[in-house]
């Protein structure tokens, strides 16, 4: 099992510093991505095209952070040849930045839809669902990053479990919006934009779950990506610390 103290167990203080630095860079990228998601949803609901444009402009910064963290991970692998828990940390970081970059992409897509809706008039339905599911997935992103920061496998498990709730609510919202479009064909194009926003939010939830699963791998040493939730829970809670 790995915890925060494991990061400072090396004889080389430089190695300790390198591991802590790359982890802090991941968390900084995560904080920016979380803000992107929040701002994109706010821009849509409040019809704020200026805020939506800011979200889209930050995308390049997110992409650059992914590249920089990747390079840091490669340098550590080449120079230090880490083993065991250190190797798991580097692998988990290098995979998590991919999910964070994709969350940023989905936030940018939501911002693009927000700008389009500002220009064509807001959609008549779906804003309540966007706000609700948006709050849920932003919290999932936040908690998956908190779990990474604290090496907290139990919190990571709860994020993975919560993804089921988001999926269920996404499908319910989808059915309601499709029904609404059938009743009022004039609203089809605008409601379709909301459906694509909800799809992006659902995907953000999936990426948050991926990060949570990587935290479990990091802490417990078990790859849980293709396990059902019941087996995942056994891996997290069934093993003694």
PAPAPA-513390 format. One record per residue (C-alpha): y negated, x, z negated; residue in three letters. Coordinates in nm, 4 decimals. Example, Ala and Ser with C-alpha at 12.3 -4.5 7.8 and 13.67 -1.06 7.14 Angstrom:
% PAPAPA-513390
<atom y="0.4500" x="1.2300" z="-0.7800" residu="ALA"/>
<atom y="0.1060" x="1.3670" z="-0.7140" residu="SER"/>
This chain:
% PAPAPA-513390
<atom y="0.0000" x="0.0000" z="0.0000" residu="UNK"/>
<atom y="-0.3520" x="0.1188" z="0.0797" residu="UNK"/>
<atom y="-0.6740" x="0.0561" z="-0.1129" residu="UNK"/>
<atom y="-1.0286" x="0.1921" z="-0.1153" residu="UNK"/>
<atom y="-0.9281" x="0.4889" z="-0.3328" residu="UNK"/>
<atom y="-0.6898" x="0.6004" z="-0.0584" residu="UNK"/>
<atom y="-0.9902" x="0.6922" z="0.1557" residu="UNK"/>
<atom y="-1.0905" x="0.9704" z="-0.0820" residu="UNK"/>
<atom y="-0.7521" x="1.1258" z="-0.1586" residu="UNK"/>
<atom y="-0.7742" x="1.4134" z="0.0889" residu="UNK"/>
<atom y="-0.8349" x="1.7721" z="-0.0107" residu="UNK"/>
<atom y="-1.0805" x="1.7915" z="0.2794" residu="UNK"/>
<atom y="-1.4022" x="1.6177" z="0.1798" residu="UNK"/>
<atom y="-1.5006" x="1.6239" z="0.5465" residu="UNK"/>
<atom y="-1.1950" x="1.4146" z="0.6371" residu="UNK"/>
<atom y="-1.2798" x="1.1692" z="0.3586" residu="UNK"/>
<atom y="-1.6334" x="1.1427" z="0.4963" residu="UNK"/>
<atom y="-1.5109" x="1.0892" z="0.8543" residu="UNK"/>
<atom y="-1.2807" x="0.8022" z="0.7527" residu="UNK"/>
<atom y="-1.5508" x="0.6354" z="0.5431" residu="UNK"/>
<atom y="-1.8064" x="0.6746" z="0.8215" residu="UNK"/>
<atom y="-1.5944" x="0.5182" z="1.0955" residu="UNK"/>
<atom y="-1.5033" x="0.2311" z="0.8634" residu="UNK"/>
<atom y="-1.8702" x="0.1712" z="0.7789" residu="UNK"/>
<atom y="-1.9539" x="0.1716" z="1.1506" residu="UNK"/>
<atom y="-1.6903" x="-0.0978" z="1.2082" residu="UNK"/>
<atom y="-1.8396" x="-0.3115" z="0.9296" residu="UNK"/>
<atom y="-2.1924" x="-0.2618" z="1.0655" residu="UNK"/>
<atom y="-2.0756" x="-0.3764" z="1.4092" residu="UNK"/>
<atom y="-1.9057" x="-0.6718" z="1.2416" residu="UNK"/>
<atom y="-2.2253" x="-0.7704" z="1.0633" residu="UNK"/>
<atom y="-2.4173" x="-0.7681" z="1.3913" residu="UNK"/>
<atom y="-2.1487" x="-0.9739" z="1.5659" residu="UNK"/>
<atom y="-2.1460" x="-1.2261" z="1.2812" residu="UNK"/>
<atom y="-2.5240" x="-1.2637" z="1.3204" residu="UNK"/>
<atom y="-2.4761" x="-1.3107" z="1.6959" residu="UNK"/>
<atom y="-2.2402" x="-1.6030" z="1.6354" residu="UNK"/>
<atom y="-2.4733" x="-1.7629" z="1.3841" residu="UNK"/>
<atom y="-2.7803" x="-1.7199" z="1.6064" residu="UNK"/>
<atom y="-2.6015" x="-1.8502" z="1.9164" residu="UNK"/>
<atom y="-2.4995" x="-2.1720" z="1.7405" residu="UNK"/>
<atom y="-2.8477" x="-2.2105" z="1.5881" residu="UNK"/>
<atom y="-3.0085" x="-2.1559" z="1.9303" residu="UNK"/>
<atom y="-2.7931" x="-2.4302" z="2.0818" residu="UNK"/>
<atom y="-2.8502" x="-2.6861" z="1.8079" residu="UNK"/>
<atom y="-3.2238" x="-2.6189" z="1.7783" residu="UNK"/>
<atom y="-3.2780" x="-2.5814" z="2.1557" residu="UNK"/>
<atom y="-3.4271" x="-2.2354" z="2.0976" residu="UNK"/>
<atom y="-3.3978" x="-2.0515" z="2.4293" residu="UNK"/>
<atom y="-3.5838" x="-1.7479" z="2.2900" residu="UNK"/>
<atom y="-3.3235" x="-1.6977" z="2.0172" residu="UNK"/>
<atom y="-3.0461" x="-1.7531" z="2.2718" residu="UNK"/>
<atom y="-3.1954" x="-1.4795" z="2.4914" residu="UNK"/>
<atom y="-3.2009" x="-1.2399" z="2.1939" residu="UNK"/>
<atom y="-2.8287" x="-1.3033" z="2.1398" residu="UNK"/>
<atom y="-2.7584" x="-1.2158" z="2.5028" residu="UNK"/>
<atom y="-2.9690" x="-0.8982" z="2.4841" residu="UNK"/>
<atom y="-2.7805" x="-0.7709" z="2.1776" residu="UNK"/>
<atom y="-2.4569" x="-0.7752" z="2.3805" residu="UNK"/>
<atom y="-2.5280" x="-0.4301" z="2.5279" residu="UNK"/>
<atom y="-2.5753" x="-0.2898" z="2.1764" residu="UNK"/>
<atom y="-2.2405" x="-0.4384" z="2.0691" residu="UNK"/>
<atom y="-2.0688" x="-0.2822" z="2.3710" residu="UNK"/>
<atom y="-2.2207" x="0.0578" z="2.2895" residu="UNK"/>
<atom y="-2.1044" x="0.0328" z="1.9276" residu="UNK"/>
<atom y="-1.7500" x="-0.0389" z="2.0466" residu="UNK"/>
<atom y="-1.7569" x="0.2712" z="2.2693" residu="UNK"/>
<atom y="-1.8976" x="0.4913" z="1.9909" residu="UNK"/>
<atom y="-1.6388" x="0.3775" z="1.7345" residu="UNK"/>
<atom y="-1.3599" x="0.4282" z="1.9879" residu="UNK"/>
<atom y="-1.4776" x="0.7850" z="2.0437" residu="UNK"/>
<atom y="-1.4892" x="0.8475" z="1.6676" residu="UNK"/>
<atom y="-1.1303" x="0.7238" z="1.6330" residu="UNK"/>
<atom y="-1.0116" x="0.9464" z="1.9182" residu="UNK"/>
<atom y="-1.1836" x="1.2496" z="1.7642" residu="UNK"/>
<atom y="-1.0213" x="1.1877" z="1.4256" residu="UNK"/>
<atom y="-0.6779" x="1.1429" z="1.5861" residu="UNK"/>
<atom y="-0.7158" x="1.4644" z="1.7855" residu="UNK"/>
<atom y="-0.8654" x="1.6788" z="1.5100" residu="UNK"/>
<atom y="-0.6886" x="1.5495" z="1.1988" residu="UNK"/>
<atom y="-0.3588" x="1.4130" z="1.3340" residu="UNK"/>
<atom y="-0.3493" x="1.1563" z="1.0506" residu="UNK"/>
<atom y="-0.0235" x="1.0177" z="0.9176" residu="UNK"/>
<atom y="0.0857" x="0.7078" z="0.7245" residu="UNK"/>
<atom y="-0.1981" x="0.5010" z="0.5777" residu="UNK"/>
<atom y="-0.4705" x="0.7096" z="0.7457" residu="UNK"/>
<atom y="-0.3116" x="0.6474" z="1.0843" residu="UNK"/>
<atom y="-0.2906" x="0.2745" z="1.0095" residu="UNK"/>
<atom y="-0.6599" x="0.2740" z="0.9208" residu="UNK"/>
<atom y="-0.7602" x="0.4375" z="1.2498" residu="UNK"/>
<atom y="-0.5330" x="0.2063" z="1.4513" residu="UNK"/>
<atom y="-0.6670" x="-0.1007" z="1.2698" residu="UNK"/>
<atom y="-1.0264" x="0.0020" z="1.3315" residu="UNK"/>
<atom y="-0.9695" x="0.0805" z="1.7002" residu="UNK"/>
<atom y="-0.8022" x="-0.2588" z="1.7542" residu="UNK"/>
<atom y="-1.0547" x="-0.4535" z="1.5453" residu="UNK"/>
<atom y="-1.3510" x="-0.3286" z="1.7484" residu="UNK"/>
<atom y="-1.1908" x="-0.4856" z="2.0560" residu="UNK"/>
<atom y="-1.1824" x="-0.8239" z="1.8812" residu="UNK"/>
<atom y="-1.5386" x="-0.7803" z="1.7550" residu="UNK"/>
<atom y="-1.6607" x="-0.6999" z="2.1073" residu="UNK"/>
<atom y="-1.4876" x="-1.0125" z="2.2377" residu="UNK"/>
<atom y="-1.6447" x="-1.2234" z="1.9625" residu="UNK"/>
<atom y="-1.9800" x="-1.0871" z="2.0833" residu="UNK"/>
<atom y="-1.8895" x="-1.1892" z="2.4383" residu="UNK"/>
<atom y="-1.8119" x="-1.5450" z="2.3257" residu="UNK"/>
<atom y="-2.1410" x="-1.5619" z="2.1313" residu="UNK"/>
<atom y="-2.3201" x="-1.4509" z="2.4478" residu="UNK"/>
<atom y="-2.1481" x="-1.7297" z="2.6440" residu="UNK"/>
<atom y="-2.2646" x="-1.9847" z="2.3847" residu="UNK"/>
<atom y="-2.6194" x="-1.8474" z="2.4137" residu="UNK"/>
<atom y="-2.6017" x="-1.8837" z="2.7933" residu="UNK"/>
<atom y="-2.5004" x="-2.2506" z="2.7543" residu="UNK"/>
<atom y="-2.7845" x="-2.2976" z="2.5057" residu="UNK"/>
<atom y="-3.0360" x="-2.1711" z="2.7626" residu="UNK"/>
<atom y="-2.8917" x="-2.4013" z="3.0311" residu="UNK"/>
<atom y="-2.9084" x="-2.7036" z="2.7990" residu="UNK"/>
<atom y="-3.2686" x="-2.6201" z="2.7102" residu="UNK"/>
<atom y="-3.3499" x="-2.6363" z="3.0801" residu="UNK"/>
<atom y="-3.1537" x="-2.9530" z="3.1656" residu="UNK"/>
<atom y="-3.1953" x="-3.1509" z="2.8449" residu="UNK"/>
<atom y="-2.9717" x="-3.1471" z="2.5407" residu="UNK"/>
<atom y="-2.6233" x="-3.2948" z="2.5551" residu="UNK"/>
<atom y="-2.5946" x="-3.6454" z="2.4142" residu="UNK"/>
<atom y="-2.2870" x="-3.5659" z="2.2065" residu="UNK"/>
<atom y="-2.1015" x="-3.2805" z="2.0378" residu="UNK"/>
<atom y="-2.3744" x="-3.1108" z="1.8356" residu="UNK"/>
<atom y="-2.2248" x="-3.2166" z="1.5018" residu="UNK"/>
<atom y="-1.8894" x="-3.0665" z="1.6050" residu="UNK"/>
<atom y="-2.0563" x="-2.7462" z="1.7247" residu="UNK"/>
<atom y="-2.2399" x="-2.7045" z="1.3932" residu="UNK"/>
<atom y="-1.9270" x="-2.7774" z="1.1890" residu="UNK"/>
<atom y="-1.6799" x="-2.5597" z="1.3816" residu="UNK"/>
<atom y="-1.9494" x="-2.2928" z="1.4239" residu="UNK"/>
<atom y="-1.9905" x="-2.2710" z="1.0451" residu="UNK"/>
<atom y="-1.6127" x="-2.2468" z="1.0047" residu="UNK"/>
<atom y="-1.5552" x="-1.9655" z="1.2527" residu="UNK"/>
<atom y="-1.8585" x="-1.7685" z="1.1317" residu="UNK"/>
<atom y="-1.7084" x="-1.7847" z="0.7829" residu="UNK"/>
<atom y="-1.3736" x="-1.6660" z="0.9252" residu="UNK"/>
<atom y="-1.5454" x="-1.3651" z="1.0850" residu="UNK"/>
<atom y="-1.7307" x="-1.2902" z="0.7603" residu="UNK"/>
<atom y="-1.4159" x="-1.3151" z="0.5475" residu="UNK"/>
<atom y="-1.2041" x="-1.1058" z="0.7852" residu="UNK"/>
<atom y="-1.4691" x="-0.8314" z="0.7569" residu="UNK"/>
<atom y="-1.4848" x="-0.8728" z="0.3787" residu="UNK"/>
<atom y="-1.1062" x="-0.8373" z="0.3695" residu="UNK"/>
<atom y="-1.1372" x="-0.5152" z="0.5728" residu="UNK"/>
<atom y="-1.4097" x="-0.3820" z="0.3435" residu="UNK"/>
<atom y="-1.2051" x="-0.4535" z="0.0284" residu="UNK"/>
<atom y="-0.8537" x="-0.3928" z="0.1666" residu="UNK"/>
<atom y="-0.7782" x="-0.7487" z="0.0561" residu="UNK"/>
<atom y="-0.4559" x="-0.8758" z="0.2155" residu="UNK"/>
<atom y="-0.4732" x="-1.2103" z="0.0309" residu="UNK"/>
<atom y="-0.8175" x="-1.2884" z="0.1732" residu="UNK"/>
<atom y="-0.6940" x="-1.1819" z="0.5178" residu="UNK"/>
<atom y="-0.3993" x="-1.4211" z="0.4824" residu="UNK"/>
<atom y="-0.6345" x="-1.7100" z="0.3993" residu="UNK"/>
<atom y="-0.8340" x="-1.6368" z="0.7188" residu="UNK"/>
<atom y="-0.5160" x="-1.6467" z="0.9271" residu="UNK"/>
<atom y="-0.4123" x="-1.9719" z="0.7619" residu="UNK"/>
<atom y="-0.7535" x="-2.1297" z="0.8172" residu="UNK"/>
<atom y="-0.7290" x="-2.0680" z="1.1910" residu="UNK"/>
<atom y="-0.4856" x="-2.3629" z="1.2054" residu="UNK"/>
<atom y="-0.7572" x="-2.5920" z="1.0653" residu="UNK"/>
<atom y="-1.0078" x="-2.4757" z="1.3268" residu="UNK"/>
<atom y="-0.7548" x="-2.5277" z="1.6068" residu="UNK"/>
<atom y="-0.6841" x="-2.8808" z="1.4840" residu="UNK"/>
<atom y="-1.0523" x="-2.9731" z="1.4584" residu="UNK"/>
<atom y="-1.1224" x="-2.8224" z="1.8011" residu="UNK"/>
<atom y="-0.8547" x="-3.0425" z="1.9597" residu="UNK"/>
<atom y="-0.9888" x="-3.3527" z="1.7821" residu="UNK"/>
<atom y="-1.3443" x="-3.2807" z="1.9018" residu="UNK"/>
<atom y="-1.2154" x="-3.2211" z="2.2540" residu="UNK"/>
<atom y="-1.0410" x="-3.5591" z="2.2669" residu="UNK"/>
<atom y="-1.3542" x="-3.7386" z="2.1451" residu="UNK"/>
<atom y="-1.5779" x="-3.5677" z="2.4012" residu="UNK"/>
<atom y="-1.3397" x="-3.6334" z="2.6898" residu="UNK"/>
<atom y="-1.3309" x="-4.0011" z="2.5900" residu="UNK"/>
<atom y="-1.7101" x="-4.0066" z="2.5800" residu="UNK"/>
<atom y="-1.7344" x="-3.8569" z="2.9311" residu="UNK"/>
<atom y="-1.4982" x="-4.1212" z="3.0644" residu="UNK"/>
<atom y="-1.7189" x="-4.3918" z="2.9152" residu="UNK"/>
<atom y="-2.0446" x="-4.2401" z="3.0441" residu="UNK"/>
<atom y="-1.9934" x="-4.0341" z="3.3632" residu="UNK"/>
<atom y="-2.3676" x="-3.9503" z="3.3743" residu="UNK"/>
<atom y="-2.3157" x="-3.7235" z="3.0730" residu="UNK"/>
<atom y="-2.0259" x="-3.5259" z="3.2215" residu="UNK"/>
<atom y="-2.2052" x="-3.2022" z="3.3136" residu="UNK"/>
<atom y="-2.3917" x="-3.1717" z="2.9840" residu="UNK"/>
<atom y="-2.0925" x="-3.2650" z="2.7682" residu="UNK"/>
<atom y="-1.8804" x="-3.0140" z="2.9624" residu="UNK"/>
<atom y="-2.1246" x="-2.7453" z="2.8447" residu="UNK"/>
<atom y="-2.0565" x="-2.8485" z="2.4849" residu="UNK"/>
<atom y="-1.6803" x="-2.8399" z="2.5501" residu="UNK"/>
<atom y="-1.7132" x="-2.4800" z="2.6768" residu="UNK"/>
<atom y="-1.9136" x="-2.3929" z="2.3643" residu="UNK"/>
<atom y="-1.6389" x="-2.5375" z="2.1433" residu="UNK"/>
<atom y="-1.3828" x="-2.3381" z="2.3434" residu="UNK"/>
<atom y="-1.5786" x="-2.0195" z="2.2741" residu="UNK"/>
<atom y="-1.5934" x="-2.1036" z="1.9036" residu="UNK"/>
<atom y="-1.2176" x="-2.1631" z="1.8947" residu="UNK"/>
<atom y="-1.1636" x="-1.8232" z="2.0564" residu="UNK"/>
<atom y="-1.3922" x="-1.6599" z="1.7993" residu="UNK"/>
<atom y="-1.1626" x="-1.8057" z="1.5327" residu="UNK"/>
<atom y="-0.8641" x="-1.6510" z="1.7125" residu="UNK"/>
<atom y="-1.0308" x="-1.3084" z="1.7162" residu="UNK"/>
<atom y="-1.1166" x="-1.3379" z="1.3455" residu="UNK"/>
<atom y="-0.7510" x="-1.4139" z="1.2808" residu="UNK"/>
<atom y="-0.6518" x="-1.1038" z="1.4811" residu="UNK"/>
<atom y="-0.8748" x="-0.8882" z="1.2583" residu="UNK"/>
<atom y="-0.7251" x="-1.0506" z="0.9476" residu="UNK"/>
<atom y="-0.3745" x="-0.9687" z="1.0730" residu="UNK"/>
<atom y="-0.4807" x="-0.6064" z="1.1244" residu="UNK"/>
<atom y="-0.6027" x="-0.5963" z="0.7629" residu="UNK"/>
<atom y="-0.2570" x="-0.7090" z="0.6485" residu="UNK"/>
<atom y="-0.1006" x="-0.4360" z="0.8654" residu="UNK"/>
<atom y="-0.3429" x="-0.1821" z="0.7191" residu="UNK"/>
<atom y="-0.2783" x="-0.2784" z="0.3565" residu="UNK"/>
<atom y="0.0917" x="-0.3665" z="0.3687" residu="UNK"/>
<atom y="0.2163" x="-0.1544" z="0.6569" residu="UNK"/>
<atom y="0.3777" x="-0.4530" z="0.8319" residu="UNK"/>
<atom y="0.2840" x="-0.5794" z="1.1776" residu="UNK"/>
<atom y="0.2436" x="-0.9561" z="1.1246" residu="UNK"/>
<atom y="0.0871" x="-1.0438" z="1.4614" residu="UNK"/>
<atom y="0.3859" x="-1.2363" z="1.5921" residu="UNK"/>
<atom y="0.5009" x="-1.3879" z="1.2640" residu="UNK"/>
<atom y="0.4585" x="-1.7498" z="1.1649" residu="UNK"/>
<atom y="0.2295" x="-1.8220" z="0.8731" residu="UNK"/>
<atom y="0.5199" x="-1.8744" z="0.6321" residu="UNK"/>
<atom y="0.6635" x="-1.5290" z="0.7008" residu="UNK"/>
<atom y="0.3179" x="-1.3763" z="0.6931" residu="UNK"/>
<atom y="0.2641" x="-1.5236" z="0.3475" residu="UNK"/>
<atom y="0.5942" x="-1.3739" z="0.2308" residu="UNK"/>
<atom y="0.4852" x="-1.0326" z="0.3558" residu="UNK"/>
<atom y="0.1523" x="-1.0526" z="0.1739" residu="UNK"/>
<atom y="0.2474" x="-1.2308" z="-0.1478" residu="UNK"/>
<atom y="0.6162" x="-1.1526" z="-0.1698" residu="UNK"/>
<atom y="0.5770" x="-0.7781" z="-0.1916" residu="UNK"/>
<atom y="0.4906" x="-0.6119" z="-0.5184" residu="UNK"/>
<atom y="0.1764" x="-0.4054" z="-0.5154" residu="UNK"/>
